[in-house]
């Protein structure tokens, strides 16, 4: 039996085990798969799934469970960020701002600084090749052209890194951290190509796209809790 908080990947784990088992021991009959989805609450009842035939192994999938009460706001935001709590309960904008605050406090954007230099080198190569051909001299590089998902992820990381490096305020001050987050949301709106509207109207779509990239692991691994010092016993 698999038990855990909502949207942690219990059903996906069952399907993965089943896929590995059938690849090694092919079965004549197809076994049913667990239904999965990006939002919590997909699994409503306890259900059994046969994941192997040699020998016969069954696993019970269960709906997600949470503690009766969330001790503090920080824990609640972390659960919401992982998708354990529906976005409508907390609000996508608030969750996205919490994610950006974690990025900035942990100085995560600095890990993406190499992407800025890589882009400069790429632009220089394009410009040098255009100079050799007069017909391409007026060709412009579209900096926001994100055709593939990885291109989009790279542009998001560059935008967050660029705004973090250019920010001159003190992120330890709550008001200045909020200013940085607002600046980053504006840059992300451009990356996601969200039509220009008043800032309050674009925060929702921008936040939703950012959370989708984070929850799908596209922005890389990220630990929400502070790890204990290895020197402590």
C-alpha positions as CSV (number, residue, x, y, z in Angstrom):
1,X,0.0,0.0,0.0
2,X,1.3,3.4,-1.0
3,X,0.4,6.3,1.4
4,X,1.5,9.9,1.2
5,X,0.6,13.5,0.9
6,X,-1.5,14.5,-2.2
7,X,0.3,14.9,-5.5
8,X,3.5,13.4,-4.3
9,X,3.6,10.8,-7.2
10,X,2.1,7.7,-5.6
11,X,0.1,6.7,-8.7
12,X,3.0,7.6,-11.0
13,X,5.3,5.4,-9.0
14,X,2.9,2.5,-9.4
15,X,2.9,2.9,-13.2
16,X,6.7,3.2,-13.2
17,X,7.1,-0.1,-11.3
18,X,4.6,-1.8,-13.6
19,X,6.5,-0.5,-16.7
20,X,9.8,-1.9,-15.4
21,X,8.2,-5.2,-14.4
22,X,6.5,-5.8,-17.8
23,X,9.7,-4.9,-19.6
24,X,11.5,-7.7,-17.8
25,X,8.7,-10.2,-17.6
26,X,6.2,-9.5,-20.5
27,X,2.6,-10.4,-19.7
28,X,0.0,-11.7,-22.1
29,X,-2.8,-9.6,-20.6
30,X,-2.5,-5.8,-20.2
31,X,-3.0,-4.7,-16.6
32,X,-4.8,-1.4,-15.9
33,X,-2.8,1.6,-15.1
34,X,-3.3,4.2,-12.3
35,X,-4.7,7.5,-13.4
36,X,-2.4,10.4,-12.9
37,X,-2.7,14.2,-13.3
38,X,-0.9,17.4,-12.5
39,X,-3.3,18.5,-9.8
40,X,-4.1,16.8,-6.5
41,X,-7.2,14.8,-5.9
42,X,-7.1,12.5,-9.0
43,X,-7.1,9.4,-6.9
44,X,-10.4,9.4,-5.0
45,X,-10.6,5.8,-3.6
46,X,-8.3,2.9,-2.7
47,X,-7.6,0.8,-5.8
48,X,-5.5,-2.3,-6.4
49,X,-3.2,-2.6,-9.3
50,X,-1.4,-5.7,-10.5
51,X,2.2,-4.6,-11.3
52,X,3.8,-8.0,-12.0
53,X,2.8,-11.6,-13.0
54,X,5.9,-13.6,-12.2
55,X,5.2,-13.7,-9.3
56,X,1.8,-11.9,-9.0
57,X,2.3,-8.7,-7.1
58,X,-0.4,-6.2,-6.3
59,X,-0.1,-2.7,-4.9
60,X,-2.8,-0.5,-3.4
61,X,-3.0,3.1,-4.4
62,X,-4.6,5.5,-1.9
63,X,-5.9,9.1,-2.0
64,X,-3.4,11.6,-0.6
65,X,-3.7,12.5,3.1
66,X,-2.6,15.5,5.0
67,X,-2.1,16.2,8.7
68,X,-5.2,17.5,10.4
69,X,-3.8,21.0,10.8
70,X,-0.9,22.8,9.2
71,X,1.3,24.2,12.0
72,X,2.4,27.4,10.3
73,X,2.1,29.5,7.1
74,X,5.6,28.5,5.9
75,X,4.6,24.8,5.9
76,X,1.3,25.6,4.1
77,X,3.1,27.5,1.4
78,X,5.6,24.6,0.9
79,X,2.7,22.1,0.6
80,X,1.0,24.4,-1.9
81,X,4.2,24.8,-3.9
82,X,4.6,21.1,-4.3
83,X,0.9,20.8,-5.4
84,X,-0.2,18.9,-2.3
85,X,-2.8,21.6,-1.8
86,X,-4.9,22.9,-4.7
87,X,-3.8,26.3,-6.0
88,X,-7.2,27.7,-5.6
89,X,-6.9,27.4,-1.8
90,X,-3.8,29.6,-1.6
91,X,-3.7,31.4,-4.9
92,X,-1.3,30.9,-7.8
93,X,0.1,34.4,-7.5
94,X,1.0,34.0,-3.9
95,X,2.6,30.6,-4.5
96,X,4.7,31.9,-7.3
97,X,5.9,34.8,-5.3
98,X,6.8,32.4,-2.5
99,X,8.8,30.4,-5.0
100,X,10.6,33.4,-6.3
101,X,11.4,34.5,-2.7
102,X,13.0,31.1,-2.1
103,X,15.0,31.4,-5.3
104,X,16.3,34.8,-4.3
105,X,17.0,34.1,-0.7
106,X,18.9,31.0,-1.6
107,X,20.6,32.9,-4.5
108,X,19.5,30.2,-6.9
109,X,19.7,32.6,-10.0
110,X,23.4,32.8,-9.6
111,X,23.7,29.2,-10.6
112,X,22.3,30.2,-14.0
113,X,24.8,33.0,-14.6
114,X,26.7,30.9,-17.1
115,X,23.6,31.0,-19.4
116,X,24.0,34.8,-19.8
117,X,27.6,34.4,-21.0
118,X,26.7,31.5,-23.3
119,X,24.0,33.7,-24.9
120,X,26.5,36.5,-25.5
121,X,28.9,34.1,-27.2
122,X,26.1,32.7,-29.4
123,X,25.0,36.3,-30.4
124,X,28.6,37.1,-31.4
125,X,28.7,34.0,-33.6
126,X,25.5,35.0,-35.3
127,X,26.6,38.6,-35.8
128,X,30.0,37.5,-37.2
129,X,28.4,35.2,-39.7
130,X,26.0,37.9,-40.8
131,X,28.8,40.3,-41.5
132,X,30.2,37.8,-44.0
133,X,27.0,37.7,-45.9
134,X,25.6,41.1,-46.9
135,X,22.2,39.6,-47.5
136,X,22.0,38.7,-43.8
137,X,23.4,41.9,-42.5
138,X,20.0,43.3,-41.4
139,X,18.9,40.0,-39.8
140,X,18.0,40.5,-36.2
141,X,18.1,37.9,-33.4
142,X,14.8,37.5,-31.6
143,X,15.9,37.2,-28.0
144,X,12.5,36.0,-26.8
145,X,12.0,33.3,-29.4
146,X,11.5,30.2,-27.3
147,X,10.4,27.4,-29.7
148,X,11.1,24.4,-27.6
149,X,10.5,23.8,-23.9
150,X,14.2,23.8,-23.1
151,X,14.5,27.1,-24.9
152,X,11.7,28.5,-22.7
153,X,13.3,27.2,-19.6
154,X,16.7,28.7,-20.5
155,X,15.0,32.1,-21.1
156,X,13.3,31.9,-17.7
157,X,16.5,31.2,-16.0
158,X,18.3,34.0,-17.8
159,X,15.5,36.5,-16.9
160,X,15.6,35.5,-13.2
161,X,19.4,35.7,-13.2
162,X,19.6,39.0,-15.0
163,X,17.1,40.7,-12.7
164,X,18.8,39.3,-9.6
165,X,22.3,40.5,-10.7
166,X,21.0,44.0,-11.7
167,X,19.1,44.5,-8.5
168,X,20.9,46.9,-6.2
169,X,18.6,46.6,-3.1
170,X,18.9,44.5,0.0
171,X,16.9,41.3,-0.4
172,X,17.1,40.8,3.4
173,X,14.6,43.6,3.6
174,X,11.1,42.3,3.0
175,X,9.9,45.4,1.0
176,X,12.9,45.3,-1.2
177,X,12.6,41.6,-1.8
178,X,9.0,42.2,-2.9
179,X,10.3,44.8,-5.3
180,X,12.7,42.3,-6.9
181,X,10.0,39.7,-7.2
182,X,7.7,42.2,-9.0
183,X,10.6,43.0,-11.4
184,X,11.1,39.3,-12.1
185,X,7.4,38.8,-12.8
186,X,7.5,41.6,-15.3
187,X,10.5,40.0,-17.1
188,X,8.8,36.5,-17.0
189,X,5.7,38.0,-18.6
190,X,7.9,39.0,-21.5
191,X,9.5,35.6,-21.7
192,X,6.1,33.8,-21.6
193,X,4.8,36.3,-24.3
194,X,1.8,37.2,-22.2
195,X,-0.1,40.2,-23.8
196,X,0.7,43.5,-22.2
197,X,-1.9,44.4,-19.7
198,X,-2.0,46.0,-16.3
199,X,0.5,44.3,-13.9
200,X,-2.2,42.8,-11.7
201,X,-3.9,41.1,-14.7
202,X,-0.7,39.5,-16.0
203,X,0.4,38.1,-12.6
204,X,-2.0,35.2,-12.8
205,X,-1.0,33.7,-16.2
206,X,2.7,34.4,-15.5
207,X,2.5,32.6,-12.1
208,X,0.7,29.6,-13.6
209,X,3.4,29.1,-16.2
210,X,6.2,29.5,-13.7
211,X,4.7,27.0,-11.3
212,X,4.2,24.5,-14.2
213,X,7.8,24.6,-15.1
214,X,8.9,24.2,-11.4
215,X,6.6,21.3,-10.6
216,X,7.5,19.4,-13.8
217,X,11.2,19.7,-12.7
218,X,12.2,21.7,-15.7
219,X,13.9,24.4,-13.5
220,X,16.1,21.7,-11.9
221,X,16.1,20.0,-8.5
222,X,15.2,22.2,-5.6
223,X,15.1,21.4,-1.9
224,X,12.5,23.5,0.0
225,X,13.7,22.7,3.5
226,X,17.1,23.7,4.8
227,X,19.4,20.6,5.2
228,X,21.0,20.1,8.6
229,X,24.7,20.9,8.9
230,X,26.7,17.8,8.2
231,X,29.1,18.6,11.0
232,X,26.3,18.3,13.5
233,X,25.8,15.0,15.2
